[in-house]
Amino acid sequence: MNRYVCIHGHYYQPPRENPWTGVVERQESAAPWHDWNGQITSQCYGPNGAARILDEKGRVVAMRNCYGSISFNVGPTLLNWLESKCNWVYRAVLDADRVGAARFGGHGPAIAQVYGHAIMPLASEKDKRTQTLWGMSDFRRRFKRDPEGMWLAETAVDVPTLEVLASEGIKFTILAPHQAGKIASDGPLDITVPYRCLLPSGKEIALFFYDGRISQEIAFGGALDNGRALARRMMDACPDLGRPALEHVAVDGETFGHHHRFGDMALAACLDELDRAEEVKLTVYGEFLEISPPSVEAEVIERSSWSCSHGVERWRSDCGCSDGGHTGWHQRWRGPLRTALEGLRNGLERLYTLRGSALFPDPWGTRDRADLLALPISRKERVAFLQGEAQRELSPWEIAQAMTLLEIQRCSLLMFSSCGWFFDDLSRVETIQVLKYAAKALDLAESLGETSLREPFLAGLEKAPSNVPEFSDGRRVFSCFVEPCSIDLPRVGAHMALYSLFDLDPLTTEFPHIWSTGKVMHRGSSDSLDYCVGCMELHSDITGRSSFMAIGALWFGGRKMLCGSIPLSEDRSPDEVVKELSEMAAQGSQLSFQEFFGHRVYSLRHLFKDSRDRIFQEVQDRCEERMVKAMRPVVEREGNMIDPHGGETPLGLALRVVSNRDIARGLIDRNADYLAISRALCLARRRGVVLDQDRVERAARIALTALSKGLEEPLSWREYLEKIPRLLDVIDQADANVDFFCLQRTILNLVGKGEMSQEIQAIASRIGISLEGISGLTQSPDFES
């Protein structure tokens, strides 16, 4: 075989977590999804792991894990998120590498990526090495092997970067054709072969230059309109040259489903067509490198990239490259932003060198190995790592110092994520995100007594002009969007007081890295308010710090609520403080409450977005519950008076509230009574009740997802299977628009394991799976979940 085809997908999202909490907050621009990670996972990352292949009637005949047939990289920060929030997709990615390695001669399709997606030619020498080492370490931890290749952010390259990659054993990287410099053969660039890049150190690395024309048409043209036609086009672009020849493309992975709707299905069809072709073979870069080692030398164009015709100027100057969303906007902010961040990084490096040298024999070597601390590991594991690096026992104070210093360095690396400069203005969410990492680094540095860094940094941001008049410059953007997100342990305590008041678990979502001990709590109510007061000690797994504090929350009804938290002085006992706060709250003394907590008093608007959502939803639910409780007897007794054609009446409005609540709540109940829900739907229709379609569909999606996940339970999946036809009946009856993707995936997975009962066949038929072609799934080596 001489003709080979390879498709590379670069899957990446910038870190979206609030740096202080480690949680991705709600992003309004991603609605109806909670955030952009959720939206793109639903549209792309998930479907790429189980892409639907259709027959001529539009019915699903198989699903394919596309990751197992292409070359791909997934950014470490995205993998972190997928592992915790969408584990089946995470497993599909890991399984694909294992299955793909068996298919491609022992060469897994996954390659590594520089950790924080920094533009490597603009990174400092220390950051180049740490970004590379963290990316490789993360890869080994997940894929259980050494990476052969490494993806460079925006394919931005220079010789010092290649030196770092080669010195760490990376065999190859992938570049755009216009990044090729001088070629030893003096001929034109031949993308069908890899090239040797000899480095000043004497080391070398292989370079693959992808097909720019077809890659552009996949990313920005109509090449994904027909996946099978794309396969034939790639085959035609790879003639038999009498030697191994590679036709290969590289695009953002989000192209397959997010940028192009149903692009995942086009990719699956393309791969299916290539599998069927006898004249070409699908491959990955590691396998092809073994088949056809490079024999011709090539140089790279220094400081070049795939998405900026001016090299790497897009990430440091007003070069004219942007996302094109706003005609006439400038990017004069890019240079001052980079200068300000580089100045801050240099100051943080000095702090780390000074303080880190007192803790670690090799502080920069410790940083190179500290990617482990970015993972959700236990405090015991964190301490073990630090003491291993220190080569001695560390005191609690030294442990907190070490954790804080290394967290500062993690933030310093992430504040150079390339997305911060990519778009039209520094007031966008991507630039705000890199500024949040800078802000957290400043907060932590100041907690160590380093107070000289903030003002020079803000002065530098002031030189970065925004295109949006009301934001003026970077300093104003920092003030409006970044500073309100910062958090310390007392502010966490205030949140927790409010959560305790509403019986919400404060540790399950917003603050996964903070835990409490020594809680002394008291709840009560008076004629005018409900309250919760107490004392607790909070601990941070990230910095190792802890604080014992008094907390309190008052709810006056509706949106009016206050919460507060202050460190507790050592001369006050928790019981004494709780008693004082309880008496104050019981008297409804808002002024005394504010005087006790001082400037550490917060209202609902001061809470994080998800905190506001959770609490406001709880208030709404309680209000609705009281309304329904009051209205239900009237509706049940007088409902037969309603004329479905008589227009809106108070009784009709009451019936609408009760019916919609009963149907939506019934659907999401773990022990849903689908017969009762069906009766409620019938009664509502007969009485002319207008369904809250969005609410009912949202509840139906939640119910369907829960049952689909239940089908993955090895011991109890049959119990969930029995419920699915009844839920589908209710969905049909409610005329709910629900995507069956998750259920199709799990049903096909059962079929792939040999389950073919009449119940499964009936469900498959109802959700658009072809019964005639369903057995084709068992022949697909790429589908594992």
C-alpha positions in Angstrom: 0.0 0.0 0.0 1.4 3.4 -1.1 -1.5 5.7 -0.6 -2.4 6.9 2.9 -4.9 9.4 4.2 -5.0 11.2 7.6 -7.4 13.7 9.1 -6.2 15.6 12.2 -8.6 17.3 14.6 -7.3 19.9 17.1 -9.9 19.8 20.0 -9.5 22.6 22.5 -11.3 25.0 24.7 -9.6 27.7 26.8 -10.0 27.2 30.6 -13.3 28.7 31.5 -13.3 28.1 35.3 -13.4 30.9 37.7 -9.8 30.7 38.9 -10.8 31.3 42.5 -13.4 28.5 42.6 -12.3 26.1 39.9 -15.9 26.0 38.5 -17.2 27.1 35.1 -19.9 29.7 35.8 -23.0 30.3 33.7 -22.3 32.1 30.5 -25.3 33.9 29.1 -23.9 33.9 25.5 -24.0 30.1 25.5 -27.7 29.8 26.4 -29.7 27.6 26.5 -26.6 25.6 27.6 -25.0 26.5 30.9 -21.7 27.4 29.3 -19.7 27.1 26.1 -18.0 23.9 27.2 -21.5 22.4 27.6 -22.7 23.7 24.2 -19.7 22.5 22.2 -19.6 19.1 24.0 -23.3 18.6 23.1 -22.7 19.7 19.5 -19.2 18.3 18.8 -17.2 16.5 21.4 -19.9 14.0 22.3 -21.2 13.4 18.7 -17.6 12.9 17.6 -17.4 10.0 20.1 -20.6 8.5 18.8 -21.3 9.9 15.4 -24.5 8.7 13.7 -24.3 7.0 10.3 -27.6 7.1 8.4 -29.2 5.0 5.7 -30.9 6.4 2.6 -34.1 6.9 4.6 -32.3 9.0 7.3 -32.4 6.2 9.9 -29.4 5.5 12.2 -27.7 2.3 11.2 -24.6 2.6 13.3 -22.5 5.0 15.5 -18.8 5.6 15.1 -16.2 6.8 17.6 -14.5 9.1 15.1 -11.6 9.7 17.4 -10.4 6.2 16.8 -9.9 6.7 13.1 -8.3 10.2 13.0 -5.2 11.8 14.4 -6.3 14.2 17.2 -5.2 16.2 20.2 -7.4 17.3 23.1 -6.3 20.2 25.3 -5.5 19.2 28.9 -7.8 21.9 30.3 -10.7 20.5 28.2 -9.9 17.0 29.2 -10.0 18.1 32.9 -13.5 19.4 32.3 -14.7 16.4 30.3 -13.5 14.0 32.9 -15.6 15.6 35.6 -18.6 16.9 33.7 -19.1 14.5 30.7 -17.3 11.3 31.6 -18.6 9.2 28.8 -17.0 11.5 26.2 -13.8 11.5 28.2 -13.9 7.6 28.1 -14.6 7.6 24.4 -11.5 9.7 23.8 -9.3 7.4 25.9 -10.8 4.3 24.4 -10.3 5.7 20.9 -6.5 5.9 21.4 -6.3 2.4 22.7 -8.5 0.9 19.9 -6.7 3.1 17.3 -3.3 1.9 18.5 -4.3 -1.6 17.7 -5.5 -0.5 14.3 -2.4 1.7 13.4 0.4 -0.6 14.1 0.8 0.3 17.8 0.7 4.0 17.2 -2.2 5.7 19.1 -4.1 8.4 17.2 -3.8 10.9 20.1 -0.9 13.4 20.3 -0.1 15.8 23.1 -0.6 19.6 23.3 1.3 22.3 25.0 -0.5 22.7 28.3 -2.0 26.2 28.4 -2.3 26.8 24.7 0.3 29.6 24.9 1.9 31.0 21.7 5.2 29.3 22.2 7.4 31.7 20.2 6.3 34.5 22.5 6.7 32.5 25.7 9.8 32.8 27.9 12.4 30.1 27.9 11.1 28.8 31.3 7.5 28.8 30.1 8.3 27.0 26.9 9.7 24.1 28.9 7.0 24.0 31.5 4.2 24.2 28.9 5.8 21.3 27.1 6.5 19.2 30.2 3.0 19.7 31.6 1.4 18.8 28.3 3.4 15.6 28.1 2.8 14.7 31.7 -0.9 15.2 31.4 -0.9 13.0 28.3 1.0 10.2 30.0 -1.4 10.2 32.9 -4.4 9.9 30.8 -3.3 7.8 27.8 -0.8 5.6 29.7 1.9 6.0 27.1 4.5 8.6 25.9 3.3 11.0 23.3 4.9 10.7 19.8 3.8 14.1 18.6 2.8 17.5 20.1 0.4 20.1 18.8 1.6 23.7 19.1 -1.1 26.3 19.9 -2.1 27.9 16.6 0.8 25.8 15.1 3.0 28.8 16.2 6.6 27.7 15.8 10.2 28.8 16.1 13.5 26.9 16.5 13.8 27.3 20.3 10.3 25.7 20.7 11.3 22.8 18.4 14.5 22.4 20.5 12.4 22.0 23.7 10.1 19.4 22.0 13.1 17.4 20.6 14.9 17.5 23.9 11.9 15.9 25.6 11.6 13.1 23.0 8.8 14.5 20.8 9.2 13.0 17.4 7.0 15.2 15.2 4.7 18.2 15.0 2.2 19.4 12.4 2.4 22.7 10.6 0.6 24.7 7.9 2.3 24.6 4.4 3.1 28.3 4.5 5.2 27.7 7.5 7.8 25.7 5.6 11.1 27.6 5.0 14.1 26.5 3.0 13.9 22.9 1.7 17.2 21.0 1.1 15.9 19.5 -2.1 15.4 23.0 -3.6 12.1 21.8 -5.0 8.5 22.8 -4.0 7.0 21.7 -0.8 5.8 18.1 -0.9 3.1 17.6 1.7 2.9 13.9 1.0 6.1 13.2 3.0 7.5 14.3 6.4 10.6 16.4 6.6 13.6 16.4 8.9 14.3 19.6 10.8 17.9 19.6 12.0 18.3 21.8 15.1 21.3 23.8 16.3 21.7 21.4 19.3 22.2 18.5 16.9 18.8 17.0 17.7 16.1 16.7 15.0 12.3 16.6 14.8 10.0 15.5 12.0 7.6 18.1 10.4 4.3 17.3 8.7 2.9 20.1 6.5 -0.8 19.5 5.9 -2.9 20.1 2.8 -3.8 23.8 3.2 -6.4 24.0 0.4 -8.6 21.1 1.5 -8.2 22.0 5.2 -9.5 25.5 4.4 -12.5 24.1 2.6 -13.3 21.7 5.4 -13.0 24.5 8.0 -14.5 27.4 6.1 -16.1 26.1 2.9 -18.6 23.5 2.0 -16.4 20.3 2.1 -18.5 18.9 5.0 -21.8 19.2 3.0 -21.1 15.6 1.8 -18.7 13.5 3.9 -18.4 10.7 1.3 -17.6 13.2 -1.4 -14.9 14.6 0.8 -13.4 11.1 1.2 -13.3 10.7 -2.6 -11.7 14.1 -3.0 -8.9 13.3 -0.5 -8.3 10.0 -2.3 -8.1 11.8 -5.6 -5.5 14.2 -4.0 -3.3 11.2 -3.2 -2.1 9.6 -6.4 0.1 6.5 -6.5 3.6 7.9 -6.7 5.3 4.5 -6.4 6.3 5.2 -2.8 4.4 5.8 0.4 2.5 9.1 0.0 0.3 10.8 2.6 -2.7 13.1 1.9 -3.6 14.8 5.2 -5.6 17.7 6.5 -5.7 19.5 9.9 -8.5 21.6 11.3 -10.0 22.7 14.6 -12.0 19.7 15.9 -14.9 22.0 16.7 -15.4 22.1 12.9 -17.0 18.7 13.1 -20.4 19.6 14.7 -20.0 23.0 16.3 -18.8 25.3 13.5 -20.6 23.1 10.9 -23.9 21.5 12.1 -23.8 17.7 11.7 -20.1 18.0 10.8 -19.6 14.9 13.1 -21.9 12.9 10.8 -20.1 14.1 7.7 -16.8 13.1 9.3 -18.2 9.6 10.2 -19.4 9.2 6.6 -16.1 10.3 5.2 -14.2 7.8 7.4 -16.7 5.1 6.5 -16.1 5.7 2.8 -12.3 5.7 3.4 -12.6 2.4 5.3 -14.4 0.8 2.3 -11.9 2.0 -0.2 -9.3 -0.6 -1.3 -6.9 1.9 -2.9 -6.1 4.0 0.2 -5.5 3.3 3.9 -6.4 5.5 6.8 -3.4 6.2 9.0 -2.1 8.5 11.7 1.2 10.4 11.8 3.1 8.1 14.1 2.4 5.1 11.9 3.2 6.9 8.7 6.5 8.2 10.2 7.5 4.6 10.8 6.5 3.6 7.3 8.2 6.6 5.6 10.9 8.2 7.7 11.9 11.7 6.6 14.8 11.9 4.2 14.7 15.5 3.1 15.6 18.4 5.4 13.4 21.5 5.8 13.5 24.6 7.9 10.6 26.5 9.4 9.7 30.1 9.0 10.5 31.6 12.4 7.6 32.9 14.5 4.9 31.7 12.0 1.5 30.3 12.7 -1.5 28.9 10.9 -4.0 31.7 11.7 -2.0 34.9 11.2 -0.5 35.9 7.9 1.9 38.2 9.8 3.5 35.4 11.8 2.6 35.7 15.5 1.6 39.4 15.4 -2.0 38.5 16.1 -1.0 37.9 19.7 1.0 41.1 20.3 0.1 43.8 17.8 -2.6 45.5 15.7 -1.8 43.4 12.6 -5.3 43.5 11.2 -6.1 39.8 11.8 -9.3 39.4 13.9 -12.5 37.4 13.9 -14.0 40.0 11.6 -17.0 40.6 13.8 -16.8 44.4 14.0 -15.8 46.4 10.9 -13.5 49.3 11.8 -12.4 48.0 15.2 -8.7 48.1 16.0 -6.6 45.8 18.0 -4.2 48.4 19.5 -4.9 46.8 22.9 -3.0 43.6 22.1 0.5 45.0 22.5 -0.1 46.8 25.9 -2.0 43.7 27.2 1.0 41.4 26.4 3.4 43.9 27.9 1.4 44.3 31.1 1.1 40.5 31.5 4.8 39.9 30.7 5.7 42.5 33.3 3.5 40.8 35.9 5.0 37.4 34.9 8.5 38.7 35.5 7.6 40.0 38.9 5.9 36.7 39.8 9.1 34.8 38.6 11.2 36.9 41.0 8.8 36.2 43.8 8.9 32.5 43.1 12.7 32.3 42.8 13.1 34.1 46.1 10.5 32.3 48.1 10.7 28.9 46.3 14.4 28.6 46.8 13.8 28.5 50.5 11.5 25.5 50.1 12.8 23.5 47.2 16.4 22.7 46.1 15.3 23.1 42.5 12.3 25.4 42.4 12.0 25.6 38.6 12.3 21.9 38.3 9.6 21.6 40.9 7.4 23.9 38.8 8.0 21.7 35.8 6.7 18.7 37.7 3.8 20.4 39.5 1.1 19.9 36.9 -0.2 17.2 39.3 -1.4 20.0 41.6 -3.9 21.2 38.9 -5.8 17.9 39.2 -8.5 17.1 41.8 -6.2 15.2 44.1 -6.4 14.9 47.8 -4.6 17.1 50.3 -2.5 14.2 51.4 -1.3 13.7 47.8 -0.5 17.4 47.5 1.5 17.4 50.7 3.4 14.2 49.6 4.4 15.9 46.4 5.6 19.0 48.1 7.6 17.2 50.7 9.1 14.9 48.0 10.2 18.0 46.1 11.5 19.7 49.3 13.3 16.5 50.3 12.3 17.2 53.9 9.3 17.5 56.2 7.5 20.8 55.7 5.7 22.7 58.5 2.0 23.6 57.9 3.1 27.2 57.2 5.6 26.1 54.6 3.1 23.8 53.0 0.7 26.7 52.6 3.5 28.9 51.2 4.5 26.2 48.7 0.9 25.6 47.5 0.4 29.3 47.1 3.6 29.9 45.2 2.9 27.0 42.8 -0.7 28.1 42.3 0.6 31.6 41.4 2.8 29.9 38.8 -0.1 27.9 37.4 -2.1 31.1 37.0 0.9 32.8 35.4 1.0 30.1 32.7 -2.7 30.2 32.0 -2.8 34.0 31.7 -1.0 33.6 28.3 -3.7 31.3 26.7 -3.8 32.4 23.1 -7.6 33.1 23.0 -7.0 36.2 25.1 -5.6 38.0 22.0 -7.4 36.2 19.2 -10.6 38.2 18.9 -11.8 41.8 18.3 -11.7 43.4 21.7 -10.2 43.0 25.2 -13.7 43.2 26.7 -14.6 39.7 25.3 -14.9 36.7 27.6 -11.6 35.2 26.4 -9.5 38.2 27.4 -11.4 38.6 30.6 -10.5 35.0 31.4 -6.7 35.5 31.1 -7.1 38.7 33.2 -8.8 36.6 35.9 -5.8 34.4 36.1 -3.6 37.5 36.4 -5.9 38.8 39.2 -5.8 35.6 41.1 -2.0 35.6 40.9 -1.9 39.1 42.2 -4.3 38.2 45.1 -2.1 35.3 46.1 1.1 37.3 45.7 -0.3 39.9 48.0 -1.3 37.3 50.6 2.5 36.5 50.7 3.3 40.2 51.3 4.2 41.1 47.7 2.3 44.3 47.1 4.4 46.0 44.5 3.0 44.3 41.4 -0.7 45.4 41.2 -0.3 49.1 40.4 2.3 48.7 37.6 0.1 46.0 36.1 -3.0 48.1 36.1 -1.1 51.1 34.8 -0.1 48.9 31.9 -3.7 47.8 31.3 -4.6 51.5 31.1 -2.6 51.7 27.9 -4.7 49.1 26.3 -7.7 50.9 24.6 -11.0 49.2 24.2 -13.2 49.5 21.1 -16.2 49.8 23.4 -16.5 53.4 24.7 -18.0 52.6 28.0 -15.1 50.2 28.9 -12.5 52.8 27.9 -9.4 50.6 28.5 -8.0 47.4 30.1 -8.0 48.9 33.6 -11.7 49.6 33.3 -12.4 46.1 31.9 -10.4 44.7 34.9 -12.4 46.7 37.3 -15.8 45.9 35.8 -15.4 42.2 35.0 -12.5 40.7 36.8 -12.3 42.2 40.3 -16.0 41.2 41.1 -15.1 37.5 40.5 -12.3 37.4 43.1 -13.0 35.4 46.2 -11.4 34.6 49.5 -12.4 32.3 52.3 -14.6 34.8 54.1 -16.6 35.4 50.9 -17.0 31.6 50.6 -18.3 31.6 54.1 -21.0 34.1 53.3 -22.1 32.0 50.4 -22.2 28.9 52.6 -24.4 30.7 55.2 -26.9 31.5 52.5 -26.8 28.0 51.2 -27.4 26.5 54.6 -30.4 28.8 55.1 -32.0 27.3 51.9 -30.9 23.7 52.6 -28.6 23.7 49.6 -25.3 21.7 49.6 -22.6 24.3 49.2 -19.8 21.9 48.4 -21.2 20.1 45.4 -20.8 22.7 42.7 -19.4 26.2 43.4 -16.6 25.3 45.7 -15.2 21.9 45.0 -11.7 22.7 46.4 -12.9 24.1 49.7 -14.1 22.1 52.7 -15.3 22.9 56.2 -14.8 21.5 59.7 -15.9 22.6 63.2 -19.4 23.7 62.2 -21.7 25.2 64.8 -24.9 26.3 63.1 -28.3 27.6 64.2 -31.4 28.3 62.1 -34.6 30.1 63.0 -37.3 32.5 61.9 -39.3 35.5 63.1 -42.3 37.3 61.8 -40.2 39.3 59.3 -37.4 36.9 58.2 -35.7 33.5 58.2 -32.1 33.3 59.3 -29.1 31.0 59.6 -26.0 31.8 61.7 -23.0 29.8 62.7 -19.2 29.3 62.8 -17.0 27.1 60.7 -13.5 26.5 59.7 -12.9 26.6 55.9 -9.9 25.0 54.2 -8.5 25.5 50.7 -7.0 22.4 48.9 -5.4 24.7 46.3 -3.4 27.1 48.7 -3.5 25.0 51.9 -4.8 28.0 53.8 -7.6 27.8 56.4 -9.7 30.3 58.4 -12.2 30.0 61.2 -15.0 32.4 60.8 -18.5 33.6 61.9 -21.1 33.4 59.2 -24.8 34.5 58.9 -27.6 34.9 56.4 -31.0 36.7 56.6 -33.9 36.2 54.2 -36.7 38.8 54.2 -38.6 37.2 51.4 -38.3 37.3 47.6 -35.0 38.7 46.4 -34.2 40.5 49.6 -31.4 38.7 51.5 -28.1 39.4 53.2 -25.2 37.2 54.1 -21.9 37.9 55.8 -18.7 36.3 57.1 -15.7 37.5 59.1 -12.7 35.7 60.6 -13.4 34.8 64.2 -11.0 36.3 66.8 -9.3 33.7 69.0 -10.8 35.3 72.2 -14.4 34.5 71.1 -15.9 31.0 71.5 -18.1 29.8 68.6 -21.1 29.1 70.9 -20.9 32.7 72.2 -20.8 34.2 68.8 -23.7 32.0 67.5 -25.8 33.0 70.5 -25.1 36.7 69.8 -25.9 36.4 66.1 -29.0 34.4 66.8 -30.4 37.0 69.1 -29.6 39.7 66.6 -31.3 37.9 63.8 -34.3 36.9 65.8 -34.9 40.6 66.5 -34.8 41.3 62.8 -32.0 43.9 63.3 -30.5 44.4 59.8 -28.4 47.3 61.0 -26.8 45.3 63.8 -26.1 42.4 61.4 -24.4 44.9 59.0 -22.4 46.4 61.9 -21.2 42.9 63.0 -20.0 41.9 59.6 -18.8 45.3 58.4 -17.7 45.4 54.8 -18.1 41.6 54.6 -21.9 41.9 53.9 -23.2 40.7 50.6 -26.6 40.8 48.9 -27.9 38.5 46.2 -26.3 40.6 43.4 -22.9 40.1 45.0 -23.1 36.3 44.6 -21.6 34.3 41.8 -23.9 33.7 38.8 -24.5 30.1 39.6 -25.0 30.9 43.3 -27.6 33.5 42.3 -29.3 31.0 40.0 -29.5 28.3 42.6 -30.8 30.5 45.3 -33.3 32.4 43.1 -34.5 29.1 41.7 -35.0 27.8 45.3 -37.0 30.9 46.2 -39.1 30.6 43.0 -39.7 26.9 43.8 -40.8 27.6 47.3 -43.1 30.4 46.1 -44.6 28.2 43.4 -45.0 25.4 45.9 -47.0 27.6 48.3 -49.1 28.9 45.4 -49.9 25.4 44.1 -50.7 24.2 47.6 -53.2 27.0 48.0 -54.7 26.6 44.5 -54.9 22.9 44.1 -58.1 22.3 46.2 -59.9 25.0 44.2 -58.7 23.7 40.9 -59.6 20.1 41.7 -63.1 21.1 43.0 -64.0 23.8 40.4 -61.9 22.7 37.4 -65.0 21.4 35.6 -66.2 25.0 35.3 -63.5 25.9 32.9 -64.5 26.5 29.3 -61.6 25.7 27.1 -62.8 28.3 24.6 -63.8 30.9 27.1 -60.5 32.8 27.2 -58.3 33.5 30.2 -59.9 33.4 33.6 -58.4 33.4 37.1 -59.4 29.8 37.5 -57.8 29.0 34.1 -54.6 30.7 35.1 -54.5 28.7 38.4 -55.0 25.5 36.5 -52.2 26.4 34.1 -49.8 26.9 37.1 -50.8 23.6 38.8 -50.8 21.5 35.6 -47.4 22.7 34.3 -45.8 22.2 37.6 -47.3 18.7 38.1 -46.2 17.6 34.6 -42.7 19.0 34.7 -42.0 17.9 38.3 -43.5 14.5 37.5 -41.1 14.0 34.6 -37.9 14.6 36.6 -39.0 12.6 39.6 -36.8 9.5 40.0 -39.9 7.4 40.5 -41.9 9.1 37.8 -45.5 7.9 37.4 -45.9 8.2 33.6 -49.5 7.1 33.7 -50.3 9.9 36.1 -48.4 12.4 33.8 -50.3 11.1 30.8 -53.6 11.7 32.6 -52.5 15.2 33.6 -51.7 15.9 30.0 -55.0 14.6 28.8 -56.9 16.7 31.3 -54.9 19.8 30.5 -55.6 19.4 26.8 -59.3 18.9 27.4 -59.5 22.0 29.6 -57.6 24.1 27.1 -54.5 24.6 29.3 -51.5 26.1 27.5 -48.5 24.0 28.2 -45.2 25.7 29.1 -43.5 23.9 26.2 -40.0 25.0 27.1 -40.4 23.8 30.7 -41.9 20.4 29.7 -39.3 19.8 27.0 -36.5 20.7 29.5 -37.9 18.2 32.0 -38.4 15.5 29.3 -34.7 15.9 28.2 -33.6 15.6 31.9 -35.7 12.4 32.2 -34.5 10.9 29.0 -30.9 11.6 29.9 -31.3 10.0 33.3 -32.9 6.8 31.8 -30.2 6.7 29.1 -27.5 6.8 31.7 -29.3 4.1 33.6 -29.0 1.8 30.6 -25.2 1.9 31.2 -25.6 0.4 34.7 -24.5 -3.3 34.3 -26.8 -4.7 37.0 -29.9 -2.6 36.8 -30.2 -1.5 33.1 -33.3 -3.6 32.5 -35.2 -1.7 35.1 -34.5 1.5 33.2 -35.3 -0.1 29.8 -38.8 -0.9 31.0 -39.5 2.8 31.7 -38.3 4.1 28.4 -41.4 3.3 26.3 -43.7 5.0 28.8 -41.5 8.1 28.8 -41.5 8.1 25.0 -45.3 7.9 25.1 -45.4 11.0 27.3 -43.0 12.8 25.0 -45.2 12.1 22.0 -48.3 13.1 23.9 -46.7 16.4 24.9 -45.5 16.9 21.4 -42.1 17.7 23.0 -39.1 18.4 20.7 -36.4 16.1 22.2 -33.1 14.9 20.6 -32.8 11.2 21.0 -29.0 11.2 20.6 -28.2 10.0 24.1 -30.8 7.2 24.0 -29.7 6.2 20.5 -26.1 5.9 21.7 -26.9 3.7 24.7 -29.4 1.5 22.8 -26.8 0.9 20.0 -24.2 0.2 22.7 -26.5 -2.5 24.1 -27.0 -3.9 20.6 -23.2 -3.9 20.1 -23.0 -6.1 23.2 -25.4 -8.6 21.7 -28.6 -7.5 23.4 -31.4 -7.7 20.8 -34.6 -8.3 22.8 -38.0 -7.3 21.4 -38.1 -4.4 23.9 -34.8 -3.0 22.5 -35.9 -3.5 18.9 -39.2 -1.6 19.6 -37.4 1.3 21.2 -34.9 1.4 18.4 -37.6 1.6 15.8 -39.3 4.5 17.7 -36.2 6.6 18.0 -35.1 6.4 14.4 -32.7 3.4 14.4 -33.0 1.1 11.4 -33.8 -2.5 12.5 -32.5 -3.9 9.2 -29.1 -2.2 9.5 -28.7 -2.3 13.3 -26.4 -5.3 13.2 -23.8 -3.2 11.4 -22.8 -1.6 14.6 -21.3 -4.8 16.0 -18.8 -4.7 13.0 -17.5 -1.2 13.9 -14.2 -1.4 15.8 -14.3 2.3 16.6 -17.4 2.3 18.7 -16.7 1.9 22.4 -18.1 4.0 25.2 
